Amino acid sequence: MNDDIFDFRGRGLGTGYHDEPYRYIRCGDGSVMVISHHSHGVEFVLGYCRRVTIDRWGVFIHDPFRRVSDSSLTRSWPEPSPKGLYLFRATRLEIIREEDWMRSDK
């Protein structure tokens, strides 16, 4: 099993073979989580975050953000969501290396 990928199977289905009441995942320095889901064989990226809480019923995304670019696609930056996000559908979380545009201090 890859320690950088976490699959939530959907509302009421739990988090895997060894279900725990809840799971808290926080990325270390230099990494973020990409939040995605599959629909009809196509993967859609919903956003990014640095920490999540997973329980049997859903995934709570703390401080999610998405990528925003200028009209010429020469510059990108993170746009934070004003609230957390709670997902109930099957969701995939993967820890990836942080890119320059993901830092809010730029």
Secondary structure as the mmCIF struct_conf table of DSSP 4:
data_model
#
loop_
_struct_conf.conf_type_id
_struct_conf.id
_struct_conf.beg_label_comp_id
_struct_conf.beg_label_asym_id
_struct_conf.beg_label_seq_id
_struct_conf.end_label_comp_id
_struct_conf.end_label_asym_id
_struct_conf.end_label_seq_id
TURN_TY1_P TURN_TY1_P1 ASP A 3 ASP A 4
STRN STRN1 ILE A 5 PHE A 8
TURN_TY1_P TURN_TY1_P2 ARG A 11 LEU A 13
BEND BEND1 THR A 15 GLY A 16
TURN_TY1_P TURN_TY1_P3 TYR A 17 HIS A 18
BEND BEND2 PRO A 21 PRO A 21
STRN STRN2 TYR A 22 ARG A 26
TURN_TY1_P TURN_TY1_P4 ASP A 29 GLY A 30
STRN STRN3 SER A 31 SER A 39
TURN_TY1_P TURN_TY1_P5 HIS A 40 GLY A 41
STRN STRN4 VAL A 42 CYS A 49
BEND BEND3 ARG A 50 ARG A 50
STRN STRN5 ARG A 51 ASP A 55
BEND BEND4 ARG A 56 TRP A 57
STRN STRN6 VAL A 59 HIS A 62
BEND BEND5 ASP A 63 ASP A 63
STRN STRN7 PHE A 65 SER A 69
TURN_TY1_P TURN_TY1_P6 SER A 71 SER A 72
BEND BEND6 LEU A 73 THR A 74
STRN STRN8 SER A 76 PRO A 80
BEND BEND7 PRO A 82 LYS A 83
STRN STRN9 LEU A 85 LEU A 87
BEND BEND8 ARG A 89 ARG A 89
STRN STRN10 THR A 91 ARG A 97
HELX_LH_PP_P HELX_LH_PP_P1 GLU A 98 GLU A 99
HELX_RH_3T_P HELX_RH_3T_P1 ASP A 100 MET A 102
TURN_TY1_P TURN_TY1_P7 SER A 104 ASP A 105
#
